[in-house]
Amino acid sequence: MPVEFIGFVNGQNHSEIIPPNGPVIDLAHIETAAKIHENGGFDRVLIAFHSNSPESILLAQHVAASTRTLGLMVAHRPGFTAPTLAARQFATLDQISRGRAAVHIITGGSDTELQADGDHTVKAQRYARTREYLEIVRREWSSREPFDYQGKFYTVHGAQSRVLPYQGDAIPVYFGGSSEEAIAVAGEQADVYALWGETYEQVRETVSRVRAAAEKAGRNNLRFSLSLRPILAETEEAAWAKADAILEKAKALQEKTGYTRSSIIPNEGSRRLLAAAEQGSRLDKRLWTGIAALTGAKGNSTSLVGTPDQVAEALLDYYRLGISTFLIRGFDPLVDAYDYGRDLLPRVRELVAKEDQRSGQKAA
């Protein structure tokens, strides 16, 4: 199947090795990052959501206005907006961008972060609420007649939207979360299940669990996304030296960048990355856990390290495990996005096309 690449556009240039500087919403940076990704052949870009960050849908609208074909993957936390309103917001964005919108559902694993927005639910409640939320959102996107909904968290009477998705009755739903509660909801509601850059063994196990949850819900078309931070150089030795330099710089700048390790690791996804890091800093062919170990696996924090050909081969390994979407971003966001578009994406797409051709020939 075709492989999909998703990049990352932040409100300002910021990473583990780049302290935030200037306005929180830097329009020049947003526009530049969006255009680099579009010109580099990325299919979409992620616009993140945190309790202290700029509003993701509004940033996504600016990305859409700055580009012509680049897709949007807008992180969204259920529970803070009425699901009928959220459905209309995303359908409106999809209409404005002519079918380029997708939503990335992040229910949230940190009680502390959610409490900053006034949410004092516990994890099991949040995922139960997310299930109802997505059921209503999908109804709002597809219903041509008014509908009612009665749940534990939401009661809706006579809901119907005049604005619908641009290409039919749905918008792609990506879904993150590694707990048992998350996987159960993902099996029922997700189009694409997103996991962080784990070992081959961990990815194989997670894909199996999520597929089982989807099959239980009567679904067999769920796809999978993997998030990684590729580190590229002309030689393998130079790539590992570059990774070591990134780690040292990240250590020196932790207090300025904010990527410090918390004493409490609240979410299952981060715990899984740290479990991998405990096995060593270099795993499988070229998976590097240095930044994950340093920061407490704050988000997408594991890397593939090597030449473009070597990293492309490692991504093909994950493709063979069922991964068809790769969410990749660098430690130097603009420069790395340019390099990925030039050196990595074409190689991976070529390898995947050859892999699919061989598989088709075997099937025939």
C-alpha positions as CSV (number, residue, x, y, z in Angstrom):
1,M,0.0,0.0,0.0
2,P,1.2,3.6,-0.5
3,V,3.3,4.9,2.4
4,E,2.3,8.2,4.0
5,F,4.7,10.7,5.6
6,I,3.6,13.2,8.2
7,G,5.9,16.1,9.4
8,F,5.5,18.6,12.2
9,V,4.7,22.3,12.2
10,N,5.1,24.1,15.5
11,G,4.1,27.7,16.4
12,Q,7.8,28.6,16.7
13,N,11.2,27.0,16.1
14,H,11.7,24.9,19.2
15,S,13.1,21.4,20.1
16,E,15.2,19.6,22.6
17,I,18.3,21.4,21.2
18,I,16.6,24.8,20.3
19,P,15.3,26.9,23.2
20,P,12.1,28.8,22.4
21,N,12.8,32.3,21.2
22,G,10.6,35.1,20.0
23,P,6.8,35.1,19.7
24,V,4.9,31.9,20.6
25,I,3.1,32.2,17.3
26,D,5.8,33.0,14.8
27,L,4.0,33.3,11.5
28,A,7.1,33.4,9.4
29,H,8.3,30.1,10.9
30,I,4.9,28.5,10.5
31,E,4.7,29.5,6.8
32,T,8.3,28.4,6.1
33,A,7.9,25.1,7.9
34,A,4.7,24.4,6.0
35,K,6.2,25.2,2.6
36,I,9.4,23.1,3.3
37,H,7.2,20.1,4.1
38,E,4.9,20.6,1.0
39,N,7.9,21.0,-1.3
40,G,9.6,18.0,0.3
41,G,6.7,15.7,-0.6
42,F,5.2,15.2,2.9
43,D,1.5,14.2,2.8
44,R,0.5,15.9,6.0
45,V,1.9,17.8,9.0
46,L,1.0,17.4,12.6
47,I,-0.1,20.5,14.6
48,A,0.3,19.7,18.2
49,F,-2.0,20.3,21.2
50,H,-0.9,20.9,24.8
51,S,-2.6,22.6,27.7
52,N,-0.4,25.7,27.3
53,S,0.0,25.8,23.5
54,P,-1.6,27.9,20.7
55,E,-4.9,26.5,19.5
56,S,-4.3,23.8,17.0
57,I,-7.2,24.2,14.7
58,L,-6.4,27.9,14.2
59,L,-2.7,27.2,13.5
60,A,-3.8,24.5,11.0
61,Q,-6.0,27.0,9.2
62,H,-2.9,29.2,8.7
63,V,-0.9,26.2,7.4
64,A,-3.7,25.5,5.0
65,A,-3.7,29.1,3.8
66,S,0.1,29.0,3.3
67,T,0.0,25.8,1.1
68,R,-1.9,24.3,-1.7
69,T,-1.7,20.5,-1.3
70,L,-0.2,19.8,2.1
71,G,-2.6,17.8,4.4
72,L,-3.3,18.7,8.0
73,M,-3.2,16.4,11.0
74,V,-4.7,18.5,13.9
75,A,-4.2,17.2,17.4
76,H,-7.4,17.5,19.4
77,R,-8.3,16.6,23.0
78,P,-11.9,15.4,23.5
79,G,-13.8,16.8,26.4
80,F,-13.1,20.5,26.2
81,T,-15.3,21.3,23.2
82,A,-18.9,20.0,22.6
83,P,-18.5,17.1,20.1
84,T,-21.1,18.5,17.8
85,L,-19.2,21.8,17.7
86,A,-15.8,20.1,17.2
87,A,-17.3,18.1,14.3
88,R,-18.4,21.4,12.6
89,Q,-15.1,23.0,13.3
90,F,-13.2,20.2,11.6
91,A,-15.7,20.0,8.7
92,T,-15.3,23.7,8.2
93,L,-11.5,23.4,8.1
94,D,-11.9,20.5,5.7
95,Q,-14.1,22.6,3.4
96,I,-11.7,25.6,3.6
97,S,-8.7,23.4,2.8
98,R,-10.6,21.4,0.1
99,G,-10.4,18.0,1.8
100,R,-7.0,18.3,3.5
101,A,-8.1,18.0,7.2
102,A,-7.5,15.1,9.5
103,V,-7.8,14.9,13.3
104,H,-5.4,13.3,15.8
105,I,-7.3,12.3,18.9
106,I,-5.1,12.6,22.1
107,T,-7.2,11.8,25.1
108,G,-4.4,12.7,27.5
109,G,-2.4,10.6,30.0
110,S,-1.3,13.3,32.4
111,D,-3.8,14.2,35.1
112,T,-1.7,17.3,35.9
113,E,-1.8,18.6,32.4
114,L,-5.5,18.1,32.0
115,Q,-6.2,19.7,35.3
116,A,-4.6,22.9,33.9
117,D,-7.6,23.0,31.6
118,G,-10.1,22.2,34.4
119,D,-10.5,18.5,33.7
120,H,-10.3,16.4,36.8
121,T,-11.4,13.0,35.3
122,V,-9.3,9.9,35.7
123,K,-8.0,7.9,32.7
124,A,-10.8,5.3,32.5
125,Q,-13.4,8.1,32.5
126,R,-11.5,10.0,29.8
127,Y,-11.4,7.2,27.4
128,A,-15.1,6.3,28.0
129,R,-15.8,10.0,27.3
130,T,-13.7,9.9,24.1
131,R,-15.7,6.9,22.8
132,E,-18.9,8.8,23.2
133,Y,-17.3,12.0,21.7
134,L,-16.2,10.2,18.6
135,E,-19.5,8.4,18.1
136,I,-21.2,11.8,18.1
137,V,-18.6,13.5,15.9
138,R,-18.9,10.8,13.3
139,R,-22.7,11.0,13.4
140,E,-22.5,14.8,13.0
141,W,-20.3,14.3,9.9
142,S,-22.5,11.7,8.3
143,S,-26.1,12.4,9.3
144,R,-28.4,13.9,6.7
145,E,-31.3,14.0,9.2
146,P,-31.4,15.3,12.8
147,F,-30.2,12.7,15.4
148,D,-30.3,12.1,19.1
149,Y,-27.7,10.6,21.3
150,Q,-27.9,9.5,24.9
151,G,-24.7,8.6,26.8
152,K,-23.1,8.9,30.2
153,F,-21.2,12.0,29.3
154,Y,-23.2,13.5,26.4
155,T,-26.9,14.0,25.6
156,V,-27.8,15.4,22.3
157,H,-31.2,16.2,20.8
158,G,-31.9,17.1,17.2
159,A,-28.2,17.4,16.1
160,Q,-27.5,18.0,12.5
161,S,-24.7,20.0,10.7
162,R,-25.1,22.0,7.6
163,V,-21.4,21.8,7.0
164,L,-20.1,18.3,6.1
165,P,-16.6,17.0,5.2
166,Y,-15.4,18.0,1.8
167,Q,-15.1,14.4,0.4
168,G,-18.0,12.5,1.8
169,D,-19.2,11.8,5.3
170,A,-16.0,11.5,7.3
171,I,-12.6,13.0,8.0
172,P,-9.6,10.7,8.8
173,V,-9.3,10.0,12.5
174,Y,-5.8,9.3,13.9
175,F,-5.7,8.1,17.5
176,G,-2.9,7.9,20.1
177,G,-2.8,6.1,23.4
178,S,-1.1,2.8,24.6
179,S,-3.2,1.9,27.6
180,E,-5.7,-0.9,27.5
181,E,-8.5,1.7,27.6
182,A,-7.0,3.6,24.7
183,I,-6.6,0.5,22.6
184,A,-10.2,-0.6,23.1
185,V,-11.5,2.8,21.9
186,A,-9.0,2.9,19.0
187,G,-10.2,-0.5,17.8
188,E,-13.7,0.9,17.6
189,Q,-13.1,4.4,16.3
190,A,-9.7,5.0,14.8
191,D,-8.8,5.0,11.1
192,V,-5.1,5.2,11.9
193,Y,-3.6,4.1,15.2
194,A,-0.5,6.0,16.1
195,L,2.4,4.7,18.2
196,W,5.8,6.1,19.1
197,G,9.1,4.7,17.8
198,E,9.4,1.4,19.6
199,T,11.5,-1.7,19.0
200,Y,10.4,-4.1,16.3
201,E,9.2,-6.5,19.0
202,Q,7.2,-3.8,20.8
203,V,5.6,-2.6,17.5
204,R,4.7,-6.2,16.5
205,E,3.0,-6.7,19.8
206,T,1.1,-3.4,19.8
207,V,-0.1,-3.9,16.2
208,S,-1.4,-7.3,17.1
209,R,-3.3,-6.0,20.2
210,V,-4.9,-3.1,18.3
211,R,-5.9,-5.3,15.4
212,A,-7.5,-7.7,17.8
213,A,-9.5,-4.8,19.3
214,A,-10.5,-3.7,15.8
215,E,-11.6,-7.2,14.8
216,K,-13.6,-7.5,18.0
217,A,-15.4,-4.3,16.9
218,G,-16.0,-5.8,13.5
219,R,-13.4,-3.7,11.7
220,N,-10.5,-4.9,9.5
221,N,-9.2,-1.8,7.8
222,L,-7.3,0.0,10.6
223,R,-3.9,1.4,9.6
224,F,-0.9,2.1,11.7
225,S,1.4,5.1,12.2
226,L,4.9,5.2,13.8
227,S,6.6,8.4,15.1
228,L,10.4,8.7,14.9
229,R,13.2,11.4,14.9
230,P,15.6,10.3,12.1
231,I,19.2,11.4,12.3
232,L,20.9,11.3,8.9
233,A,24.5,11.8,7.8
234,E,26.6,10.7,4.8
235,T,28.2,7.8,6.8
236,E,27.0,5.7,9.6
237,E,29.9,6.8,11.8
238,A,29.0,10.5,11.2
239,A,25.3,9.8,11.9
240,W,26.1,8.3,15.3
241,A,28.5,11.2,16.1
242,K,25.7,13.5,15.2
243,A,23.3,11.7,17.6
244,D,25.9,12.0,20.4
245,A,26.3,15.7,19.7
246,I,22.5,16.1,19.9
247,L,22.4,14.3,23.2
248,E,25.1,16.5,24.7
249,K,23.5,19.7,23.5
250,A,20.1,18.6,24.8
251,K,21.6,17.9,28.2
252,A,23.2,21.3,28.3
253,L,20.0,23.1,27.3
254,Q,17.4,21.2,29.3
255,E,16.5,24.0,31.6
256,K,16.1,26.4,28.7
257,T,14.2,24.1,26.4
258,G,11.9,22.7,29.0
259,Y,12.7,19.1,28.1
260,T,13.5,18.0,31.7
261,R,12.6,14.5,33.0
262,S,9.7,14.4,35.4
263,S,9.9,12.2,38.5
264,I,6.5,10.8,37.5
265,I,5.9,9.2,34.1
266,P,2.1,9.5,33.7
267,N,1.3,7.8,30.4
268,E,1.8,4.3,29.1
269,G,3.4,5.3,25.8
270,S,6.3,7.0,27.6
271,R,6.7,4.1,29.9
272,R,7.0,1.8,26.9
273,L,9.7,4.0,25.4
274,L,11.6,4.1,28.7
275,A,11.3,0.3,28.9
276,A,13.0,0.1,25.6
277,A,15.7,2.6,26.7
278,E,16.5,0.4,29.7
279,Q,17.6,-2.3,27.2
280,G,20.2,0.0,25.8
281,S,20.7,3.2,23.8
282,R,21.1,1.3,20.5
283,L,18.5,-1.3,19.7
284,D,17.5,-3.4,16.7
285,K,19.4,-2.2,13.6
286,R,19.6,1.5,14.4
287,L,16.9,2.6,16.9
288,W,18.4,5.1,19.4
289,T,16.8,5.9,22.7
290,G,19.2,8.5,24.0
291,I,16.8,11.5,24.0
292,A,13.9,9.4,25.4
293,A,16.0,8.3,28.3
294,L,17.2,11.9,28.9
295,T,13.7,13.6,28.8
296,G,11.6,10.8,30.3
297,A,10.2,10.1,26.8
298,K,8.4,13.3,26.5
299,G,6.5,12.6,23.3
300,N,8.1,11.4,20.0
301,S,11.7,11.0,21.2
302,T,13.3,7.9,19.7
303,S,15.4,8.0,16.5
304,L,16.7,6.0,13.6
305,V,20.3,6.8,13.1
306,G,22.4,6.2,9.9
307,T,22.8,7.1,6.3
308,P,19.6,7.9,4.3
309,D,19.8,4.4,2.7
310,Q,20.2,2.7,6.1
311,V,17.3,4.6,7.7
312,A,15.1,3.9,4.7
313,E,15.8,0.2,5.1
314,A,14.9,0.4,8.8
315,L,11.6,2.1,8.0
316,L,11.0,-0.7,5.4
317,D,11.3,-3.1,8.3
318,Y,8.6,-1.3,10.2
319,Y,6.5,-1.3,7.0
320,R,6.7,-5.0,6.9
321,L,5.3,-5.1,10.4
322,G,2.2,-3.2,9.3
323,I,3.2,0.4,9.5
324,S,2.0,2.5,6.6
325,T,2.4,6.0,8.0
326,F,5.6,7.5,9.4
327,L,5.4,10.7,11.5
328,I,8.9,12.1,11.4
329,R,10.5,15.3,12.7
330,G,14.0,16.4,13.4
331,F,15.9,18.1,16.2
332,D,16.6,21.0,13.9
333,P,13.1,21.2,12.6
334,L,13.5,23.2,9.4
335,V,16.8,21.9,8.2
336,D,15.9,18.3,9.0
337,A,12.5,18.5,7.2
338,Y,14.3,19.7,4.1
339,D,16.8,16.9,4.3
340,Y,14.1,14.3,4.8
341,G,12.2,15.5,1.7
342,R,15.4,15.4,-0.4
343,D,17.1,12.3,1.0
344,L,14.8,10.0,2.9
345,L,11.2,10.1,1.6
346,P,12.1,9.2,-2.1
347,R,14.2,6.3,-0.9
348,V,11.5,4.9,1.4
349,R,8.8,5.2,-1.3
350,E,11.0,3.4,-3.8
351,L,11.7,0.6,-1.4
352,V,8.0,0.3,-0.5
353,A,7.0,0.2,-4.2
354,K,9.5,-2.6,-4.8
355,E,8.3,-4.5,-1.7
356,D,4.6,-4.2,-2.8
357,Q,5.6,-5.4,-6.3
358,R,7.4,-8.5,-4.9
359,S,4.4,-9.2,-2.6
360,G,2.0,-8.9,-5.6
361,Q,4.1,-11.3,-7.7
362,K,4.2,-13.8,-4.9
363,A,0.5,-13.6,-4.4
364,A,-0.1,-14.1,-8.1
